[in-house]
Amino acid sequence: MGFGSYDESEQRHQNRDEEDGEDKAVNVHEHTHEGEMTVETGASTDDLLGQLQDIKDSKAADE
């Protein structure tokens, strides 16, 4: 296949989809959920900040 070529079977599938005549609207509220989410890590803020600093230090050492 040269530059600009395409798979003819794929072209046929695209034409068939257009010929359905069915408008396919997107429902943006299909997966909308109400409620709260909480995460319990079991680690204190100081522990998490320490882990973050360790990550930053290891990245700086790699460079």
Biopython code that builds the backbone (N, CA, C, O; Angstrom):
import numpy as np
from Bio.PDB.StructureBuilder import StructureBuilder

atoms = [
    (1, "MET", "N", (0.846, -1.183, 0.000)),
    (1, "MET", "CA", (0.000, 0.000, 0.000)),
    (1, "MET", "C", (0.886, 1.240, 0.000)),
    (1, "MET", "O", (1.868, 1.326, 0.738)),
    (2, "GLY", "N", (0.529, 2.162, -0.815)),
    (2, "GLY", "CA", (1.306, 3.385, -0.907)),
    (2, "GLY", "C", (0.731, 4.479, -0.048)),
    (2, "GLY", "O", (-0.234, 4.283, 0.691)),
    (3, "PHE", "N", (1.336, 5.612, -0.159)),
    (3, "PHE", "CA", (0.886, 6.769, 0.606)),
    (3, "PHE", "C", (-0.545, 7.128, 0.210)),
    (3, "PHE", "O", (-0.857, 7.206, -0.978)),
    (4, "GLY", "N", (-1.397, 7.342, 1.176)),
    (4, "GLY", "CA", (-2.775, 7.743, 0.909)),
    (4, "GLY", "C", (-3.721, 6.585, 0.679)),
    (4, "GLY", "O", (-4.905, 6.801, 0.420)),
    (5, "SER", "N", (-3.228, 5.364, 0.766)),
    (5, "SER", "CA", (-4.114, 4.227, 0.560)),
    (5, "SER", "C", (-4.901, 3.949, 1.837)),
    (5, "SER", "O", (-4.548, 4.425, 2.916)),
    (6, "TYR", "N", (-5.964, 3.177, 1.698)),
    (6, "TYR", "CA", (-6.795, 2.853, 2.850)),
    (6, "TYR", "C", (-7.349, 1.450, 2.679)),
    (6, "TYR", "O", (-7.320, 0.875, 1.591)),
    (7, "ASP", "N", (-7.837, 0.936, 3.743)),
    (7, "ASP", "CA", (-8.445, -0.383, 3.726)),
    (7, "ASP", "C", (-9.868, -0.236, 3.183)),
    (7, "ASP", "O", (-10.704, 0.433, 3.791)),
    (8, "GLU", "N", (-10.134, -0.858, 2.047)),
    (8, "GLU", "CA", (-11.449, -0.704, 1.412)),
    (8, "GLU", "C", (-12.577, -1.253, 2.273)),
    (8, "GLU", "O", (-13.684, -0.716, 2.250)),
    (9, "SER", "N", (-12.317, -2.307, 3.027)),
    (9, "SER", "CA", (-13.381, -2.855, 3.870)),
    (9, "SER", "C", (-13.754, -1.856, 4.960)),
    (9, "SER", "O", (-14.922, -1.757, 5.335)),
    (10, "GLU", "N", (-12.780, -1.121, 5.467)),
    (10, "GLU", "CA", (-13.068, -0.096, 6.478)),
    (10, "GLU", "C", (-13.925, 1.008, 5.860)),
    (10, "GLU", "O", (-14.827, 1.531, 6.516)),
    (11, "GLN", "N", (-13.658, 1.358, 4.634)),
    (11, "GLN", "CA", (-14.448, 2.388, 3.945)),
    (11, "GLN", "C", (-15.904, 1.937, 3.819)),
    (11, "GLN", "O", (-16.819, 2.740, 3.996)),
    (12, "ARG", "N", (-16.121, 0.658, 3.514)),
    (12, "ARG", "CA", (-17.482, 0.142, 3.398)),
    (12, "ARG", "C", (-18.217, 0.230, 4.730)),
    (12, "ARG", "O", (-19.403, 0.561, 4.760)),
    (13, "HIS", "N", (-17.524, -0.065, 5.839)),
    (13, "HIS", "CA", (-18.146, 0.018, 7.162)),
    (13, "HIS", "C", (-18.552, 1.450, 7.486)),
    (13, "HIS", "O", (-19.602, 1.673, 8.088)),
    (14, "GLN", "N", (-17.742, 2.410, 7.099)),
    (14, "GLN", "CA", (-18.068, 3.805, 7.364)),
    (14, "GLN", "C", (-19.312, 4.221, 6.590)),
    (14, "GLN", "O", (-20.171, 4.924, 7.124)),
    (15, "ASN", "N", (-19.413, 3.796, 5.347)),
    (15, "ASN", "CA", (-20.585, 4.146, 4.542)),
    (15, "ASN", "C", (-21.846, 3.530, 5.127)),
    (15, "ASN", "O", (-22.893, 4.178, 5.141)),
    (16, "ARG", "N", (-21.773, 2.320, 5.600)),
    (16, "ARG", "CA", (-22.925, 1.637, 6.173)),
    (16, "ARG", "C", (-23.407, 2.375, 7.422)),
    (16, "ARG", "O", (-24.611, 2.508, 7.640)),
    (17, "ASP", "N", (-22.459, 2.857, 8.246)),
    (17, "ASP", "CA", (-22.830, 3.587, 9.445)),
    (17, "ASP", "C", (-23.551, 4.878, 9.102)),
    (17, "ASP", "O", (-24.490, 5.265, 9.798)),
    (18, "GLU", "N", (-23.128, 5.550, 8.040)),
    (18, "GLU", "CA", (-23.769, 6.804, 7.637)),
    (18, "GLU", "C", (-25.156, 6.567, 7.074)),
    (18, "GLU", "O", (-26.037, 7.417, 7.203)),
    (19, "GLU", "N", (-25.358, 5.404, 6.445)),
    (19, "GLU", "CA", (-26.629, 5.108, 5.801)),
    (19, "GLU", "C", (-27.703, 4.670, 6.788)),
    (19, "GLU", "O", (-28.873, 4.571, 6.418)),
    (20, "ASP", "N", (-27.332, 4.409, 8.021)),
    (20, "ASP", "CA", (-28.318, 3.980, 9.013)),
    (20, "ASP", "C", (-29.412, 5.016, 9.194)),
    (20, "ASP", "O", (-30.547, 4.664, 9.516)),
    (21, "GLY", "N", (-29.090, 6.290, 8.992)),
    (21, "GLY", "CA", (-30.070, 7.349, 9.126)),
    (21, "GLY", "C", (-30.435, 7.634, 10.566)),
    (21, "GLY", "O", (-31.360, 8.403, 10.830)),
    (22, "GLU", "N", (-29.743, 7.041, 11.479)),
    (22, "GLU", "CA", (-30.057, 7.197, 12.889)),
    (22, "GLU", "C", (-29.107, 8.225, 13.502)),
    (22, "GLU", "O", (-27.888, 8.061, 13.465)),
    (23, "ASP", "N", (-29.675, 9.268, 14.056)),
    (23, "ASP", "CA", (-28.846, 10.268, 14.725)),
    (23, "ASP", "C", (-28.413, 9.708, 16.072)),
    (23, "ASP", "O", (-29.250, 9.337, 16.895)),
    (24, "LYS", "N", (-27.135, 9.650, 16.289)),
    (24, "LYS", "CA", (-26.626, 9.094, 17.534)),
    (24, "LYS", "C", (-26.203, 10.239, 18.432)),
    (24, "LYS", "O", (-25.106, 10.779, 18.285)),
    (25, "ALA", "N", (-27.063, 10.607, 19.355)),
    (25, "ALA", "CA", (-26.786, 11.688, 20.290)),
    (25, "ALA", "C", (-26.020, 11.138, 21.480)),
    (25, "ALA", "O", (-26.173, 9.978, 21.861)),
    (26, "VAL", "N", (-25.198, 11.993, 22.052)),
    (26, "VAL", "CA", (-24.428, 11.620, 23.232)),
    (26, "VAL", "C", (-25.162, 12.117, 24.464)),
    (26, "VAL", "O", (-25.492, 13.298, 24.569)),
    (27, "ASN", "N", (-25.412, 11.216, 25.389)),
    (27, "ASN", "CA", (-26.060, 11.582, 26.639)),
    (27, "ASN", "C", (-24.965, 11.858, 27.656)),
    (27, "ASN", "O", (-24.360, 10.925, 28.183)),
    (28, "VAL", "N", (-24.705, 13.128, 27.937)),
    (28, "VAL", "CA", (-23.623, 13.499, 28.841)),
    (28, "VAL", "C", (-23.949, 13.200, 30.291)),
    (28, "VAL", "O", (-23.054, 13.234, 31.134)),
    (29, "HIS", "N", (-25.191, 12.910, 30.606)),
    (29, "HIS", "CA", (-25.590, 12.632, 31.981)),
    (29, "HIS", "C", (-25.775, 11.138, 32.239)),
    (29, "HIS", "O", (-26.286, 10.744, 33.288)),
    (30, "GLU", "N", (-25.364, 10.317, 31.291)),
    (30, "GLU", "CA", (-25.569, 8.879, 31.403)),
    (30, "GLU", "C", (-24.839, 8.294, 32.621)),
    (30, "GLU", "O", (-25.344, 7.376, 33.268)),
    (31, "HIS", "N", (-23.672, 8.817, 32.924)),
    (31, "HIS", "CA", (-22.880, 8.264, 34.015)),
    (31, "HIS", "C", (-22.685, 9.276, 35.149)),
    (31, "HIS", "O", (-21.678, 9.224, 35.856)),
    (32, "THR", "N", (-23.625, 10.180, 35.323)),
    (32, "THR", "CA", (-23.557, 11.156, 36.398)),
    (32, "THR", "C", (-24.021, 10.492, 37.695)),
    (32, "THR", "O", (-25.051, 9.818, 37.735)),
    (33, "HIS", "N", (-23.242, 10.697, 38.741)),
    (33, "HIS", "CA", (-23.573, 10.097, 40.026)),
    (33, "HIS", "C", (-23.511, 11.166, 41.108)),
    (33, "HIS", "O", (-22.699, 12.089, 41.044)),
    (34, "GLU", "N", (-24.360, 11.031, 42.077)),
    (34, "GLU", "CA", (-24.338, 11.943, 43.207)),
    (34, "GLU", "C", (-23.860, 11.173, 44.433)),
    (34, "GLU", "O", (-24.139, 9.983, 44.586)),
    (35, "GLY", "N", (-23.139, 11.870, 45.298)),
    (35, "GLY", "CA", (-22.675, 11.223, 46.511)),
    (35, "GLY", "C", (-21.304, 11.731, 46.896)),
    (35, "GLY", "O", (-20.800, 12.705, 46.336)),
    (36, "GLU", "N", (-20.720, 11.064, 47.849)),
    (36, "GLU", "CA", (-19.415, 11.448, 48.350)),
    (36, "GLU", "C", (-18.452, 10.280, 48.218)),
    (36, "GLU", "O", (-18.854, 9.116, 48.185)),
    (37, "MET", "N", (-17.170, 10.619, 48.144)),
    (37, "MET", "CA", (-16.150, 9.607, 48.102)),
    (37, "MET", "C", (-15.093, 9.961, 49.147)),
    (37, "MET", "O", (-14.641, 11.103, 49.222)),
    (38, "THR", "N", (-14.716, 9.000, 49.929)),
    (38, "THR", "CA", (-13.653, 9.212, 50.904)),
    (38, "THR", "C", (-12.584, 8.153, 50.692)),
    (38, "THR", "O", (-12.866, 7.033, 50.269)),
    (39, "VAL", "N", (-11.348, 8.535, 50.998)),
    (39, "VAL", "CA", (-10.224, 7.623, 50.862)),
    (39, "VAL", "C", (-9.494, 7.573, 52.195)),
    (39, "VAL", "O", (-9.096, 8.604, 52.736)),
    (40, "GLU", "N", (-9.326, 6.394, 52.708)),
    (40, "GLU", "CA", (-8.600, 6.227, 53.956)),
    (40, "GLU", "C", (-7.281, 5.547, 53.648)),
    (40, "GLU", "O", (-7.248, 4.364, 53.311)),
    (41, "THR", "N", (-6.188, 6.302, 53.764)),
    (41, "THR", "CA", (-4.885, 5.743, 53.438)),
    (41, "THR", "C", (-4.214, 5.099, 54.631)),
    (41, "THR", "O", (-3.359, 4.228, 54.468)),
    (42, "GLY", "N", (-4.590, 5.515, 55.830)),
    (42, "GLY", "CA", (-3.942, 4.985, 57.017)),
    (42, "GLY", "C", (-2.611, 5.652, 57.301)),
    (42, "GLY", "O", (-1.955, 5.329, 58.291)),
    (43, "ALA", "N", (-2.205, 6.581, 56.446)),
    (43, "ALA", "CA", (-0.935, 7.284, 56.631)),
    (43, "ALA", "C", (-1.224, 8.726, 57.034)),
    (43, "ALA", "O", (-2.221, 9.317, 56.621)),
    (44, "SER", "N", (-0.332, 9.272, 57.845)),
    (44, "SER", "CA", (-0.503, 10.663, 58.257)),
    (44, "SER", "C", (-0.009, 11.593, 57.153)),
    (44, "SER", "O", (0.664, 11.156, 56.219)),
    (45, "THR", "N", (-0.339, 12.848, 57.261)),
    (45, "THR", "CA", (0.107, 13.841, 56.294)),
    (45, "THR", "C", (1.629, 13.898, 56.261)),
    (45, "THR", "O", (2.218, 14.013, 55.186)),
    (46, "ASP", "N", (2.268, 13.819, 57.415)),
    (46, "ASP", "CA", (3.736, 13.842, 57.466)),
    (46, "ASP", "C", (4.335, 12.641, 56.730)),
    (46, "ASP", "O", (5.338, 12.778, 56.030)),
    (47, "ASP", "N", (3.716, 11.456, 56.889)),
    (47, "ASP", "CA", (4.191, 10.271, 56.178)),
    (47, "ASP", "C", (4.091, 10.455, 54.664)),
    (47, "ASP", "O", (5.014, 10.120, 53.921)),
    (48, "LEU", "N", (2.966, 10.988, 54.229)),
    (48, "LEU", "CA", (2.757, 11.194, 52.797)),
    (48, "LEU", "C", (3.718, 12.234, 52.245)),
    (48, "LEU", "O", (4.260, 12.060, 51.154)),
    (49, "LEU", "N", (3.936, 13.319, 52.992)),
    (49, "LEU", "CA", (4.893, 14.332, 52.547)),
    (49, "LEU", "C", (6.312, 13.765, 52.504)),
    (49, "LEU", "O", (7.099, 14.122, 51.627)),
    (50, "GLY", "N", (6.630, 12.899, 53.432)),
    (50, "GLY", "CA", (7.933, 12.246, 53.427)),
    (50, "GLY", "C", (8.114, 11.360, 52.201)),
    (50, "GLY", "O", (9.185, 11.341, 51.595)),
    (51, "GLN", "N", (7.071, 10.633, 51.839)),
    (51, "GLN", "CA", (7.124, 9.790, 50.649)),
    (51, "GLN", "C", (7.286, 10.640, 49.393)),
    (51, "GLN", "O", (8.042, 10.284, 48.489)),
    (52, "LEU", "N", (6.574, 11.763, 49.341)),
    (52, "LEU", "CA", (6.686, 12.664, 48.204)),
    (52, "LEU", "C", (8.110, 13.203, 48.090)),
    (52, "LEU", "O", (8.664, 13.273, 46.993)),
    (53, "GLN", "N", (8.692, 13.577, 49.201)),
    (53, "GLN", "CA", (10.058, 14.098, 49.186)),
    (53, "GLN", "C", (11.039, 13.020, 48.733)),
    (53, "GLN", "O", (11.982, 13.311, 47.997)),
    (54, "ASP", "N", (10.827, 11.790, 49.165)),
    (54, "ASP", "CA", (11.681, 10.676, 48.728)),
    (54, "ASP", "C", (11.607, 10.483, 47.216)),
    (54, "ASP", "O", (12.624, 10.241, 46.567)),
    (55, "ILE", "N", (10.405, 10.591, 46.661)),
    (55, "ILE", "CA", (10.221, 10.459, 45.212)),
    (55, "ILE", "C", (10.957, 11.572, 44.482)),
    (55, "ILE", "O", (11.649, 11.326, 43.495)),
    (56, "LYS", "N", (10.805, 12.801, 44.974)),
    (56, "LYS", "CA", (11.482, 13.937, 44.351)),
    (56, "LYS", "C", (12.993, 13.779, 44.430)),
    (56, "LYS", "O", (13.700, 14.067, 43.465)),
    (57, "ASP", "N", (13.492, 13.322, 45.581)),
    (57, "ASP", "CA", (14.927, 13.145, 45.747)),
    (57, "ASP", "C", (15.471, 12.067, 44.804)),
    (57, "ASP", "O", (16.545, 12.229, 44.225)),
    (58, "SER", "N", (14.734, 10.980, 44.656)),
    (58, "SER", "CA", (15.205, 9.905, 43.779)),
    (58, "SER", "C", (15.187, 10.333, 42.314)),
    (58, "SER", "O", (16.064, 9.934, 41.549)),
    (59, "LYS", "N", (14.202, 11.140, 41.911)),
    (59, "LYS", "CA", (14.167, 11.657, 40.541)),
    (59, "LYS", "C", (15.324, 12.618, 40.297)),
    (59, "LYS", "O", (15.934, 12.599, 39.228)),
    (60, "ALA", "N", (15.633, 13.472, 41.301)),
    (60, "ALA", "CA", (16.727, 14.413, 41.164)),
    (60, "ALA", "C", (18.064, 13.672, 41.079)),
    (60, "ALA", "O", (18.958, 14.106, 40.353)),
    (61, "ALA", "N", (18.214, 12.569, 41.804)),
    (61, "ALA", "CA", (19.441, 11.794, 41.791)),
    (61, "ALA", "C", (19.625, 11.087, 40.442)),
    (61, "ALA", "O", (20.753, 10.886, 39.993)),
    (62, "ASP", "N", (18.507, 10.710, 39.796)),
    (62, "ASP", "CA", (18.568, 10.034, 38.493)),
    (62, "ASP", "C", (19.001, 10.986, 37.383)),
    (62, "ASP", "O", (19.572, 10.557, 36.380)),
    (63, "GLU", "N", (18.734, 12.251, 37.557)),
    (63, "GLU", "CA", (19.055, 13.235, 36.503)),
    (63, "GLU", "C", (20.466, 13.590, 36.614)),
    (63, "GLU", "O", (20.961, 14.401, 35.832)),
]
sb = StructureBuilder()
sb.init_structure("model")
sb.init_model(0)
sb.init_chain("A")
sb.init_seg("    ")
for serial, (resi, resn, name, xyz) in enumerate(atoms, 1):
    if name == "N":
        sb.init_residue(resn, " ", resi, " ")
    sb.init_atom(name, np.array(xyz, "f"), 0.0, 1.0, " ", f" {name:<3s}", serial, name[0])
structure = sb.get_structure()
